Amino acid sequence: RLMVFSLMFGCGIAWFVSMQSMSEEEFLPVFLVTTSCMAMSFFGTVAGVLGYFLELESFGEVEEVMAVWAGAFPIFLFIAAVSQFVKEADHPFGIGGWASTYLSVCAIVTLGFSLVLKSRTSKNTITRGKSNLSCILSWIFTITILYGKYGVAGLDVNGDVTRVFGMPASVFGTLLAASILLALEGETNTGRSSRIQKLSASQAKAKHPFGVNFDKLQHSNRFAPVLAGTALVFVCASIHAILFRGAGWFFVGSGDGIATSSEDVFAAVYGSSSKLDDVATLAEKNLIHSRVMVTAAKLAGAGFFTSKSIFGPLLHLGGLVATFPSLFLLVSYMWNGQKIPLATATLSLPLNLIPILLCRGIPTIYAAAMLGGIGGCLEVLSARQKNWESNMQI
């Protein structure tokens, strides 16, 4: 029954995602990617069912299935990547791309496995570590898909700028994907029986398998990983845009590297086809070309490999560094809950004005500065409120 359920449910989800993503592709690429997705979903479903129903004493069987899933991941990733060379395929993270399809299924499987382990009635350090690891992997897969398709400025693989509520799709998606990290679980939960506590302690001493455990994570600081993950993505994306974008030997998808010059923008929007477009199509392409041209020009002026002057990259690099104090203090305050010196928090706030006013070429730097600025203001207000309450008690 377990195998039948895994085949019907797990493989069914993988087939549905693959068909929705690659319905217009040729048979052989679809077959390779769909087969790889179904295999990963099958192993993930088996691990999820066993992880929910097996007792803690038999949890080793779940770890074995997870080891098989981890070993199969690079193998089927290579099989799915073969579809890129079967024909003149589109971008791997574009519509119908093999990478976005494969990683989407893996993200769903890992998130489902994390939620299944979190919903167990009996848990220990091992189950929480595996649950947290799966949750983080799901978040990483989601971020990889997001920035592989849209880059750091919403400049997608089709040569258009995608914005959601006025924000680049990558920035908005980062904020939305951070909610996955709310599934993380700490080791401070109460309510476990003494038998489970003793079993957990004995297992942890005898064998500490690979996992991610948070001893200090609890209900009061559950948003700290969300904030830390969001800030980390903004910082890493900004570093990539400044230091590596445009370098032929290092790239993270073509989503933010397809247009490094006006010729690249023109070719991406209008294409190389010689057929004549009607007036409405030309007007639409002209509007798209204008938006993409502005975005691509700002990005090109902020990277060392794409800028004609070193001043722009240095300015953006300095603006990124200026966001570090506020982000560090904010994450530390959210995680530890300790009192931050009011003077230190206040002095770090003006530094965020540098990227907000001067570094508009890379949206992730602006987003990091806004995150540090708004969070820092709330942190200062909270510190002042606590100081006022302590003075009233005196």
The 8 nearest C-alpha neighbors of each residue, nearest first, counted from 0:
[[1, 3, 2, 4, 5, 6, 7, 45],
 [0, 2, 4, 3, 5, 45, 48, 6],
 [3, 1, 5, 4, 0, 6, 45, 41],
 [4, 2, 0, 6, 5, 1, 7, 8],
 [3, 5, 7, 1, 6, 2, 8, 0],
 [6, 4, 9, 2, 8, 41, 44, 3],
 [7, 5, 3, 10, 4, 9, 8, 2],
 [6, 8, 4, 11, 5, 10, 9, 3],
 [7, 9, 11, 5, 4, 10, 6, 12],
 [10, 8, 5, 40, 41, 11, 12, 44],
 [9, 11, 37, 13, 6, 12, 8, 41],
 [10, 12, 8, 14, 9, 13, 7, 15],
 [11, 13, 15, 9, 14, 10, 16, 8],
 [14, 12, 10, 37, 16, 11, 15, 36],
 [13, 15, 11, 17, 12, 16, 10, 18],
 [14, 16, 12, 18, 13, 17, 11, 19],
 [17, 15, 19, 13, 18, 14, 20, 12],
 [18, 16, 14, 20, 19, 15, 33, 21],
 [17, 19, 22, 15, 21, 20, 16, 14],
 [18, 20, 16, 17, 22, 21, 15, 95],
 [19, 21, 95, 17, 18, 22, 16, 100],
 [22, 20, 95, 18, 24, 23, 17, 19],
 [21, 23, 18, 24, 19, 20, 95, 17],
 [22, 24, 21, 25, 95, 20, 18, 19],
 [25, 23, 21, 22, 29, 26, 95, 28],
 [26, 24, 27, 28, 29, 23, 22, 21],
 [25, 27, 29, 28, 30, 24, 31, 23],
 [26, 28, 30, 29, 25, 31, 82, 85],
 [29, 27, 82, 31, 30, 26, 25, 32],
 [30, 28, 26, 32, 27, 31, 33, 25],
 [29, 31, 27, 33, 28, 32, 34, 26],
 [32, 30, 28, 34, 29, 79, 33, 27],
 [31, 33, 79, 35, 29, 34, 30, 36],
 [34, 32, 36, 30, 35, 31, 17, 29],
 [35, 33, 37, 31, 36, 32, 30, 38],
 [34, 36, 75, 32, 38, 33, 37, 79],
 [35, 37, 33, 39, 34, 38, 13, 101],
 [36, 38, 10, 40, 34, 13, 35, 39],
 [37, 39, 41, 35, 40, 36, 34, 42],
 [40, 38, 36, 42, 41, 37, 43, 35],
 [39, 41, 43, 9, 37, 38, 42, 10],
 [40, 42, 38, 9, 44, 5, 43, 39],
 [43, 41, 45, 39, 44, 40, 68, 46],
 [44, 42, 40, 46, 41, 45, 108, 47],
 [43, 45, 47, 41, 46, 5, 42, 9],
 [44, 46, 42, 48, 47, 43, 5, 49],
 [47, 45, 43, 49, 44, 61, 48, 64],
 [48, 46, 50, 44, 112, 45, 49, 43],
 [47, 49, 51, 45, 50, 46, 44, 52],
 [50, 48, 46, 52, 51, 47, 53, 61],
 [51, 49, 47, 48, 61, 46, 52, 53],
 [50, 52, 48, 49, 119, 115, 53, 116],
 [51, 53, 49, 50, 48, 54, 119, 47],
 [54, 52, 49, 50, 51, 57, 58, 55],
 [55, 53, 56, 57, 58, 52, 121, 51],
 [54, 56, 58, 57, 53, 121, 122, 123],
 [55, 57, 54, 58, 59, 53, 198, 202],
 [58, 56, 59, 55, 54, 53, 60, 61],
 [59, 57, 55, 61, 60, 56, 53, 54],
 [58, 60, 62, 61, 57, 63, 56, 55],
 [61, 59, 63, 58, 62, 57, 64, 49],
 [62, 60, 64, 58, 59, 63, 46, 50],
 [61, 63, 65, 59, 60, 64, 66, 58],
 [62, 64, 66, 60, 61, 65, 59, 67],
 [65, 63, 67, 61, 66, 62, 46, 68],
 [64, 66, 62, 68, 67, 63, 69, 61],
 [65, 67, 63, 69, 64, 68, 62, 70],
 [66, 68, 64, 70, 65, 69, 71, 63],
 [69, 67, 65, 71, 66, 70, 42, 72],
 [70, 68, 66, 72, 67, 71, 65, 73],
 [69, 71, 67, 68, 72, 66, 73, 74],
 [70, 72, 68, 74, 69, 73, 67, 75],
 [71, 73, 69, 74, 70, 75, 76, 68],
 [74, 72, 76, 75, 71, 77, 70, 69],
 [75, 73, 71, 77, 76, 72, 78, 70],
 [74, 76, 78, 35, 77, 72, 73, 79],
 [75, 77, 73, 79, 74, 78, 72, 80],
 [76, 78, 80, 75, 74, 79, 73, 81],
 [79, 77, 75, 81, 80, 76, 74, 31],
 [78, 80, 32, 76, 81, 77, 31, 82],
 [79, 81, 77, 82, 78, 83, 76, 97],
 [82, 80, 83, 78, 79, 84, 77, 85],
 [81, 83, 28, 85, 80, 84, 79, 31],
 [84, 82, 81, 88, 80, 85, 86, 87],
 [85, 83, 86, 82, 81, 87, 88, 80],
 [86, 84, 82, 83, 81, 28, 87, 88],
 [87, 85, 84, 88, 83, 82, 28, 25],
 [86, 88, 84, 89, 85, 83, 82, 90],
 [89, 87, 83, 86, 90, 84, 85, 82],
 [88, 90, 91, 96, 87, 93, 83, 95],
 [89, 91, 93, 92, 96, 88, 156, 253],
 [92, 90, 96, 98, 97, 93, 89, 99],
 [93, 91, 99, 96, 148, 90, 98, 147],
 [94, 92, 96, 90, 91, 148, 156, 95],
 [95, 93, 96, 20, 92, 21, 90, 89],
 [94, 96, 21, 20, 93, 97, 24, 100],
 [97, 95, 91, 92, 93, 94, 98, 99],
 [96, 98, 100, 91, 99, 101, 32, 79],
 [99, 97, 91, 101, 100, 92, 96, 102],
 [98, 100, 92, 102, 144, 96, 101, 97],
 [101, 99, 103, 97, 98, 102, 17, 96],
 [100, 102, 98, 104, 103, 99, 36, 97],
 [101, 103, 105, 99, 104, 100, 140, 106],
 [104, 102, 106, 100, 105, 101, 99, 107],
 [103, 105, 107, 106, 102, 101, 13, 108],
 [106, 104, 102, 108, 103, 107, 109, 101],
 [107, 105, 137, 103, 109, 104, 108, 140],
 [108, 106, 104, 110, 105, 109, 111, 103],
 [107, 109, 105, 111, 106, 110, 43, 40],
 [110, 108, 133, 112, 106, 111, 137, 107],
 [111, 109, 113, 107, 134, 112, 137, 108],
 [110, 112, 108, 114, 113, 109, 107, 115],
 [111, 113, 47, 115, 109, 110, 114, 108],
 [114, 112, 130, 110, 116, 133, 111, 115],
 [113, 115, 117, 111, 116, 112, 118, 110],
 [116, 114, 112, 118, 117, 113, 51, 111],
 [117, 115, 113, 119, 118, 114, 130, 51],
 [116, 118, 114, 115, 119, 113, 130, 127],
 [119, 117, 115, 116, 114, 120, 51, 113],
 [120, 118, 116, 121, 117, 51, 122, 115],
 [119, 121, 118, 122, 117, 51, 116, 191],
 [122, 120, 119, 123, 55, 195, 191, 54],
 [123, 121, 126, 119, 120, 127, 124, 55],
 [122, 124, 199, 125, 126, 127, 121, 195],
 [123, 125, 127, 126, 128, 199, 203, 186],
 [124, 126, 128, 127, 123, 129, 208, 210],
 [127, 125, 129, 128, 123, 124, 122, 130],
 [126, 128, 130, 124, 129, 125, 131, 123],
 [127, 129, 210, 211, 212, 125, 131, 126],
 [130, 128, 132, 210, 126, 127, 131, 133],
 [129, 131, 113, 127, 133, 128, 132, 116],
 [132, 130, 134, 128, 183, 133, 129, 211],
 [131, 133, 129, 135, 211, 134, 130, 210],
 [134, 132, 109, 136, 130, 113, 131, 135],
 [133, 135, 131, 137, 132, 110, 136, 113],
 [134, 136, 138, 132, 137, 133, 139, 131],
 [137, 135, 139, 133, 138, 134, 140, 132],
 [136, 138, 106, 140, 134, 135, 109, 110],
 [137, 139, 135, 141, 136, 140, 142, 179],
 [140, 138, 136, 142, 141, 137, 143, 135],
 [141, 139, 143, 137, 138, 142, 106, 102],
 [142, 140, 138, 144, 139, 143, 145, 137],
 [141, 143, 145, 139, 144, 140, 146, 138],
 [144, 142, 140, 141, 145, 146, 147, 139],
 [145, 143, 147, 141, 142, 99, 146, 148],
 [144, 146, 142, 143, 147, 148, 169, 149],
 [147, 145, 150, 149, 148, 143, 144, 169],
 [146, 148, 252, 144, 145, 254, 92, 143],
 [147, 149, 254, 92, 146, 155, 145, 93],
 [148, 150, 155, 153, 254, 146, 154, 169],
 [151, 149, 255, 146, 254, 152, 153, 147],
 [150, 152, 153, 169, 255, 236, 363, 146],
 [153, 151, 154, 167, 150, 362, 361, 169],
 [152, 154, 149, 167, 168, 161, 160, 169],
 [155, 153, 160, 149, 152, 159, 255, 150],
 [156, 154, 149, 254, 157, 148, 159, 158],
 [155, 157, 254, 158, 148, 93, 253, 154],
 [158, 156, 155, 159, 267, 93, 268, 154],
 [159, 157, 267, 156, 268, 155, 154, 160],
 [158, 160, 154, 155, 157, 291, 287, 161],
 [159, 161, 154, 153, 291, 155, 162, 290],
 [162, 160, 153, 168, 167, 159, 154, 163],
 [163, 161, 167, 168, 166, 165, 164, 160],
 [162, 164, 166, 165, 168, 167, 171, 161],
 [165, 163, 166, 162, 171, 167, 168, 161],
 [164, 166, 163, 162, 167, 168, 171, 161],
 [167, 165, 162, 163, 164, 171, 168, 170],
 [168, 166, 162, 153, 170, 169, 152, 161],
 [167, 169, 153, 162, 171, 170, 161, 163],
 [168, 170, 172, 167, 171, 153, 149, 145],
 [171, 169, 173, 167, 172, 168, 166, 174],
 [172, 170, 168, 174, 173, 169, 166, 175],
 [171, 173, 175, 169, 174, 170, 168, 176],
 [174, 172, 176, 170, 175, 171, 169, 177],
 [173, 175, 171, 177, 172, 176, 170, 229],
 [174, 176, 172, 173, 177, 178, 171, 179],
 [177, 175, 173, 178, 174, 179, 172, 138],
 [176, 178, 179, 225, 174, 175, 180, 173],
 [177, 179, 180, 176, 181, 175, 225, 174],
 [180, 178, 177, 181, 176, 182, 138, 134],
 [181, 179, 182, 178, 183, 225, 177, 224],
 [180, 182, 179, 183, 178, 221, 225, 222],
 [183, 181, 180, 179, 184, 134, 114, 113],
 [184, 182, 131, 181, 180, 134, 185, 130],
 [185, 183, 182, 127, 131, 216, 186, 213],
 [186, 184, 216, 213, 187, 217, 214, 215],
 [185, 187, 214, 188, 213, 184, 216, 124],
 [188, 186, 185, 217, 189, 214, 215, 216],
 [189, 187, 186, 185, 190, 217, 191, 184],
 [190, 188, 191, 187, 186, 192, 196, 217],
 [189, 191, 192, 188, 193, 196, 187, 121],
 [192, 190, 189, 195, 193, 196, 121, 188],
 [191, 193, 195, 194, 196, 190, 197, 121],
 [192, 194, 196, 195, 197, 191, 198, 190],
 [195, 193, 197, 192, 196, 198, 191, 199],
 [196, 194, 198, 192, 197, 193, 199, 191],
 [195, 197, 193, 199, 194, 198, 200, 192],
 [198, 196, 200, 194, 199, 195, 193, 201],
 [199, 197, 195, 201, 196, 200, 202, 194],
 [198, 200, 196, 123, 202, 197, 201, 195],
 [199, 201, 203, 197, 198, 202, 196, 204],
 [200, 202, 198, 204, 203, 199, 205, 197],
 [203, 201, 205, 199, 204, 200, 206, 198],
 [202, 204, 200, 207, 206, 201, 205, 199],
 [205, 203, 201, 202, 206, 200, 207, 199],
 [206, 204, 202, 203, 201, 207, 200, 208],
 [207, 205, 203, 204, 202, 208, 201, 125],
 [206, 208, 203, 209, 204, 205, 202, 125],
 [209, 207, 206, 210, 125, 203, 128, 129],
 [208, 210, 207, 211, 128, 129, 125, 132],
 [211, 209, 128, 129, 132, 208, 212, 125],
 [210, 212, 128, 132, 131, 129, 213, 209],
 [213, 211, 128, 214, 210, 127, 185, 131],
 [214, 212, 185, 216, 215, 186, 211, 184],
 [213, 215, 186, 185, 216, 212, 187, 217],
 [216, 214, 213, 217, 185, 187, 186, 335],
 [217, 215, 185, 213, 214, 220, 221, 184],
 [218, 216, 219, 185, 220, 221, 215, 187],
 [217, 219, 221, 220, 216, 222, 185, 188],
 [218, 220, 217, 221, 222, 216, 336, 333],
 [221, 219, 222, 223, 334, 218, 217, 333],
 [220, 222, 218, 223, 219, 217, 216, 181],
 [223, 221, 225, 220, 224, 226, 181, 333],
 [222, 224, 226, 333, 334, 225, 220, 221],
 [225, 223, 227, 226, 222, 228, 180, 221],
 [226, 224, 222, 228, 177, 223, 227, 180],
 [225, 227, 223, 229, 224, 228, 230, 222],
 [226, 228, 224, 230, 229, 225, 330, 223],
 [229, 227, 231, 225, 230, 226, 224, 232],
 [228, 230, 226, 232, 231, 227, 225, 177],
 [229, 231, 233, 227, 232, 228, 234, 226],
 [232, 230, 228, 234, 229, 233, 227, 235],
 [233, 231, 235, 229, 234, 230, 236, 228],
 [234, 232, 363, 230, 236, 231, 235, 367],
 [233, 235, 237, 231, 232, 236, 230, 238],
 [236, 234, 238, 232, 237, 233, 231, 239],
 [237, 235, 239, 233, 238, 234, 232, 240],
 [236, 238, 240, 234, 239, 235, 363, 364],
 [239, 237, 235, 241, 240, 236, 242, 234],
 [238, 240, 243, 236, 237, 242, 241, 244],
 [239, 241, 244, 237, 238, 242, 302, 243],
 [242, 240, 302, 238, 239, 301, 303, 312],
 [241, 243, 239, 238, 303, 240, 302, 244],
 [244, 242, 239, 246, 240, 241, 245, 249],
 [245, 243, 240, 246, 239, 242, 256, 302],
 [244, 246, 304, 305, 256, 247, 243, 259],
 [247, 245, 248, 243, 249, 244, 304, 250],
 [246, 248, 249, 245, 250, 244, 243, 304],
 [247, 249, 246, 250, 243, 245, 244, 251],
 [250, 248, 246, 247, 243, 251, 244, 245],
 [249, 251, 252, 244, 248, 246, 243, 247],
 [252, 250, 147, 253, 249, 146, 254, 150],
 [251, 253, 147, 254, 250, 148, 255, 92],
 [254, 252, 256, 257, 255, 156, 251, 147],
 [253, 255, 150, 156, 148, 155, 149, 252],
 [254, 256, 150, 253, 154, 257, 151, 149],
 [255, 257, 253, 258, 254, 245, 244, 259],
 [258, 256, 253, 255, 254, 259, 263, 156],
 [259, 257, 263, 264, 256, 260, 295, 255],
 [258, 260, 299, 263, 305, 295, 256, 257],
 [259, 261, 263, 262, 258, 264, 295, 296],
 [260, 262, 264, 263, 265, 292, 259, 258],
 [263, 261, 265, 260, 264, 266, 258, 259],
 [264, 262, 258, 266, 260, 261, 265, 267],
 [263, 265, 261, 267, 258, 262, 266, 268],
 [266, 264, 262, 268, 267, 263, 269, 261],
 [265, 267, 270, 263, 269, 264, 268, 262],
 [266, 268, 158, 264, 265, 270, 269, 263],
 [269, 267, 265, 266, 158, 270, 288, 264],
 [270, 268, 266, 265, 267, 271, 284, 272],
 [271, 269, 266, 267, 272, 268, 265, 273],
 [270, 272, 266, 273, 269, 267, 274, 265],
 [273, 271, 274, 270, 269, 275, 266, 276],
 [272, 274, 271, 275, 270, 276, 269, 266],
 [275, 273, 272, 276, 271, 277, 270, 269],
 [274, 276, 273, 277, 272, 281, 278, 280],
 [277, 275, 280, 281, 274, 278, 279, 273],
 [276, 278, 280, 279, 281, 275, 282, 274],
 [277, 279, 281, 280, 282, 276, 283, 275],
 [280, 278, 282, 281, 277, 283, 276, 284],
 [281, 279, 283, 282, 277, 278, 276, 284],
 [280, 282, 284, 278, 283, 279, 285, 276],
 [283, 281, 285, 279, 280, 284, 278, 286],
 [284, 282, 280, 286, 285, 281, 279, 287],
 [283, 285, 287, 281, 286, 282, 288, 280],
 [284, 286, 288, 282, 283, 287, 281, 289],
 [287, 285, 289, 283, 288, 284, 282, 290],
 [288, 286, 284, 290, 289, 285, 291, 159],
 [287, 289, 285, 291, 286, 290, 292, 284],
 [288, 290, 292, 286, 287, 291, 285, 293],
 [291, 289, 287, 293, 292, 288, 294, 286],
 [290, 292, 294, 288, 293, 289, 295, 160],
 [291, 293, 289, 295, 290, 294, 288, 296],
 [292, 294, 296, 290, 291, 295, 297, 289],
 [295, 293, 291, 297, 296, 292, 298, 290],
 [294, 296, 298, 292, 297, 293, 291, 258],
 [297, 295, 299, 293, 298, 294, 292, 300],
 [298, 296, 360, 300, 294, 295, 299, 293],
 [299, 297, 295, 301, 360, 300, 296, 361],
 [300, 298, 305, 296, 306, 301, 297, 259],
 [299, 301, 306, 297, 298, 311, 302, 296],
 [300, 302, 312, 311, 298, 299, 241, 360],
 [303, 301, 241, 312, 305, 304, 306, 299],
 [302, 304, 312, 306, 305, 242, 241, 309],
 [305, 303, 245, 302, 306, 246, 244, 243],
 [306, 304, 299, 302, 303, 245, 259, 300],
 [307, 305, 300, 299, 308, 302, 303, 304],
 [306, 308, 305, 309, 300, 303, 304, 299],
 [309, 307, 306, 310, 311, 300, 312, 303],
 [308, 310, 311, 312, 313, 303, 306, 307],
 [311, 309, 313, 308, 312, 314, 301, 315],
 [310, 312, 314, 301, 313, 309, 300, 315],
 [313, 311, 301, 302, 315, 314, 303, 309],
 [314, 312, 316, 310, 315, 311, 317, 309],
 [315, 313, 311, 317, 312, 316, 310, 318],
 [314, 316, 318, 312, 317, 313, 358, 319],
 [315, 317, 313, 319, 318, 314, 312, 320],
 [318, 316, 320, 314, 315, 319, 313, 321],
 [319, 317, 354, 315, 321, 316, 320, 353],
 [318, 320, 316, 321, 317, 322, 364, 315],
 [319, 321, 317, 322, 318, 323, 316, 324],
 [320, 322, 318, 319, 350, 323, 317, 351],
 [321, 323, 320, 319, 368, 351, 324, 325],
 [322, 324, 326, 320, 321, 325, 327, 319],
 [325, 323, 327, 326, 322, 347, 328, 321],
 [326, 324, 371, 328, 327, 347, 323, 322],
 [325, 327, 371, 329, 323, 324, 328, 330],
 [328, 326, 324, 330, 329, 325, 323, 331],
 [329, 327, 331, 325, 326, 330, 332, 324],
 [328, 330, 326, 332, 327, 331, 325, 333],
 [329, 331, 333, 327, 332, 328, 334, 227],
 [332, 330, 328, 334, 329, 333, 335, 327],
 [331, 333, 336, 329, 330, 334, 335, 337],
 [332, 334, 330, 223, 331, 336, 220, 335],
 [335, 333, 331, 223, 332, 220, 336, 330],
 [336, 334, 337, 332, 331, 333, 220, 215],
 [337, 335, 332, 333, 334, 338, 331, 220],
 [338, 336, 335, 332, 339, 331, 333, 334],
 [337, 339, 340, 336, 382, 332, 341, 335],
 [338, 340, 341, 337, 332, 344, 382, 343],
 [341, 339, 343, 342, 344, 338, 382, 345],
 [340, 342, 344, 343, 345, 339, 382, 379],
 [341, 343, 345, 340, 344, 346, 339, 347],
 [344, 342, 346, 340, 345, 341, 347, 339],
 [343, 345, 341, 347, 342, 346, 379, 340],
 [344, 346, 342, 343, 347, 348, 341, 379],
 [347, 345, 343, 348, 344, 342, 349, 350],
 [348, 346, 344, 345, 325, 350, 349, 324],
 [347, 349, 350, 345, 346, 351, 372, 375],
 [350, 348, 351, 352, 347, 346, 353, 345],
 [349, 351, 352, 348, 321, 347, 353, 322],
 [352, 350, 368, 349, 353, 322, 348, 354],
 [351, 353, 355, 350, 349, 354, 356, 368],
 [352, 354, 351, 356, 355, 357, 318, 350],
 [355, 353, 358, 318, 357, 356, 352, 351],
 [354, 356, 352, 365, 353, 357, 358, 368],
 [357, 355, 354, 353, 352, 358, 359, 365],
 [356, 358, 354, 353, 355, 359, 318, 314],
 [359, 357, 354, 315, 360, 355, 356, 318],
 [360, 358, 361, 357, 362, 365, 355, 354],
 [359, 361, 297, 298, 358, 301, 362, 300],
 [360, 362, 363, 359, 364, 298, 152, 358],
 [363, 361, 365, 364, 152, 366, 359, 360],
 [362, 364, 366, 233, 365, 361, 237, 367],
 [365, 363, 367, 366, 362, 361, 319, 237],
 [364, 366, 362, 368, 363, 355, 367, 354],
 [367, 365, 363, 369, 364, 368, 370, 362],
 [366, 368, 370, 364, 365, 369, 233, 363],
 [369, 367, 365, 371, 351, 370, 366, 322],
 [370, 368, 372, 366, 371, 367, 373, 365],
 [371, 369, 367, 368, 373, 372, 374, 366],
 [370, 372, 326, 325, 368, 374, 369, 375],
 [371, 373, 369, 375, 374, 370, 368, 348],
 [374, 372, 376, 375, 370, 371, 369, 377],
 [373, 375, 377, 371, 376, 372, 370, 378],
 [374, 376, 378, 372, 377, 373, 371, 325],
 [377, 375, 379, 373, 378, 374, 372, 380],
 [376, 378, 380, 374, 375, 379, 381, 373],
 [377, 379, 375, 381, 376, 380, 374, 382],
 [380, 378, 382, 376, 381, 377, 375, 383],
 [381, 379, 377, 383, 382, 378, 384, 376],
 [380, 382, 384, 378, 379, 383, 377, 385],
 [383, 381, 379, 385, 384, 380, 378, 386],
 [382, 384, 386, 380, 385, 381, 387, 379],
 [383, 385, 381, 387, 382, 386, 380, 388],
 [386, 384, 388, 382, 387, 383, 389, 381],
 [387, 385, 383, 389, 384, 388, 390, 382],
 [386, 388, 384, 390, 385, 389, 383, 391],
 [389, 387, 391, 385, 390, 386, 384, 392],
 [388, 390, 386, 392, 391, 387, 385, 393],
 [391, 389, 393, 387, 392, 388, 386, 385],
 [392, 390, 388, 393, 389, 387, 386, 385],
 [393, 391, 389, 390, 388, 387, 386, 385],
 [392, 390, 391, 389, 388, 387, 386, 385]]
